[in-house]
């Protein structure tokens, strides 16, 4: 009988300690009391930056990548309006520049750079709001065309940009 009571007390203590610690997640996200998030469409204004170009569908693909990351790393529900957490912004740079040259002054490697301006609003914790620019790049052989490396480049750039945005807005490190 004493052993059975000890087990019950142990289980109750464990449950109480887990409950008092709050929900744990592996991403380290600090969602506070928020239950929903919204990611407004990231317009592509890259052509307003000298040397940048517009890539059709880039805005849609980036918006979806950010939605997917937040959806996969948190228990928040995606909503179209009135989200507790709101992400909005625009793509402000998308350009290729030469990075290294050969001995005969030819480009050996190019760098594709993408930058986004992000505004984050947390309606449950206003001191967490920010506006910030995020940027990342993908280096590739100058002999390769942009269209031939674009899928791999976008995957790597989106992964880094969305992770940086997530860490800035919800990272609890």
Beta strands, then each sheet from edge to edge (+ up, - down):
strand 1: 36-39
strand 2: 43-44
strand 3: 77-78
strand 4: 85-101
strand 5: 107-122
strand 6: 130-141
sheet 1: 2+ 4+ 1+ 3+
sheet 2: 2+ 4+ 5- 6+
end
